[in-house]
Amino acid sequence: KNYDQVTIFPASSGLLTTSIVSGAAPGPLSAGLVLPNNPNRRSWFIQNLGTGVLMVKLGATPPTTGNANIFLKGGTSGNDGLGATWSDDMGRWSGPVFVSGLNPAFTTLYTAWEL
């Protein structure tokens, strides 16, 4: 994971942290934590920047093909911006977010942010 930026803003209910995370998702037998639990989260976003399917799991357990909450399709080529996205602009989910690649034969890259 690459943490590109962290900015703290004052908020009425505590502190908001803005972070941008990007990296390669692990293969289907392992998963990576993208966003940790954050009770102050107001919004979050994730995009598949790779060519393979990116599985996203909301909760304390890593994604598998049987329990992933979201499947994001890949783009035509890596980092072409055509991969699927998911966002929660209402801040309904403040728990951990995990990702995993569905097929190790494809490149699975992602970028995610929260505030």
C-alpha positions as CSV (number, residue, x, y, z in Angstrom):
1,K,0.0,0.0,0.0
2,N,1.1,3.5,-0.7
3,Y,-0.3,6.2,1.6
4,D,0.0,9.3,-0.6
5,Q,-1.6,11.8,1.6
6,V,-3.1,12.3,5.1
7,T,-4.8,15.5,6.1
8,I,-6.6,16.1,9.4
9,F,-9.6,18.5,9.4
10,P,-11.5,19.7,12.5
11,A,-15.1,18.4,12.6
12,S,-17.9,18.8,15.0
13,S,-17.8,15.2,16.1
14,G,-14.0,14.7,16.2
15,L,-11.3,14.6,13.6
16,L,-11.7,13.7,9.9
17,T,-8.8,12.0,8.2
18,T,-8.4,12.1,4.5
19,S,-6.2,9.3,3.1
20,I,-5.5,8.0,-0.4
21,V,-4.4,4.3,-0.7
22,S,-3.3,2.5,-3.8
23,G,-1.6,-0.7,-4.5
24,A,-1.9,-4.2,-5.9
25,A,-4.6,-6.4,-4.5
26,P,-3.5,-9.8,-3.2
27,G,-4.6,-12.9,-5.1
28,P,-7.8,-14.9,-4.3
29,L,-6.2,-16.8,-1.4
30,S,-5.3,-13.7,0.6
31,A,-6.7,-10.2,1.0
32,G,-5.5,-6.8,2.0
33,L,-7.0,-4.2,4.3
34,V,-7.6,-1.1,2.3
35,L,-9.4,1.1,4.9
36,P,-9.4,0.4,8.6
37,N,-12.3,1.0,10.9
38,N,-13.0,4.7,11.1
39,P,-16.0,5.9,13.2
40,N,-15.4,9.5,11.8
41,R,-15.6,8.4,8.1
42,R,-17.9,10.7,6.1
43,S,-17.3,9.3,2.7
44,W,-15.2,6.6,0.9
45,F,-14.4,5.5,-2.7
46,I,-12.6,2.7,-4.4
47,Q,-11.8,2.1,-8.1
48,N,-10.4,-1.0,-9.8
49,L,-7.4,0.2,-11.8
50,G,-6.4,-3.3,-13.0
51,T,-7.7,-5.7,-15.6
52,G,-9.0,-8.4,-13.3
53,V,-12.1,-8.4,-11.0
54,L,-11.6,-6.8,-7.6
55,M,-13.5,-8.3,-4.8
56,V,-14.5,-5.8,-2.0
57,K,-15.6,-7.0,1.5
58,L,-17.1,-4.8,4.1
59,G,-16.4,-6.2,7.5
60,A,-13.8,-7.9,9.6
61,T,-13.3,-10.9,7.3
62,P,-11.4,-10.9,4.0
63,P,-13.4,-11.4,0.7
64,T,-13.9,-14.7,-1.0
65,T,-16.1,-15.5,-4.0
66,G,-18.8,-16.5,-1.6
67,N,-18.9,-13.5,0.8
68,A,-17.6,-10.5,-1.1
69,N,-20.1,-7.6,-0.9
70,I,-18.9,-5.9,-4.2
71,F,-17.3,-7.1,-7.4
72,L,-15.6,-4.4,-9.4
73,K,-14.8,-5.2,-13.1
74,G,-11.4,-4.3,-14.4
75,G,-10.5,-2.0,-17.2
76,T,-9.1,-2.8,-20.7
77,S,-5.6,-2.2,-19.6
78,G,-3.9,-1.3,-16.3
79,N,-4.5,2.2,-15.0
80,D,-6.7,3.2,-18.0
81,G,-9.4,4.6,-15.7
82,L,-12.1,2.3,-17.1
83,G,-12.4,-0.1,-14.1
84,A,-15.6,0.0,-12.0
85,T,-15.9,2.2,-9.0
86,W,-17.9,2.2,-5.7
87,S,-18.5,5.1,-3.4
88,D,-20.4,5.7,-0.1
89,D,-20.9,9.4,0.0
90,M,-23.3,9.2,2.9
91,G,-20.7,7.6,5.2
92,R,-23.0,4.7,5.9
93,W,-20.1,2.2,6.3
94,S,-17.4,3.1,8.9
95,G,-16.0,-0.4,9.4
96,P,-13.0,-2.1,7.7
97,V,-12.8,-2.5,3.9
98,F,-10.8,-5.4,2.4
99,V,-9.9,-6.2,-1.2
100,S,-8.7,-9.3,-3.1
101,G,-8.2,-10.2,-6.7
102,L,-10.6,-12.8,-8.2
103,N,-8.2,-14.3,-10.7
104,P,-4.4,-14.3,-10.3
105,A,-3.9,-14.4,-14.1
106,F,-5.0,-10.7,-14.2
107,T,-3.4,-7.6,-12.7
108,T,-5.6,-6.3,-9.9
109,L,-4.7,-2.7,-8.9
110,Y,-6.9,-0.3,-6.9
111,T,-7.1,3.1,-5.5
112,A,-9.2,4.1,-2.5
113,W,-9.8,7.2,-0.4
114,E,-11.8,8.2,2.6
115,L,-12.7,11.4,4.5
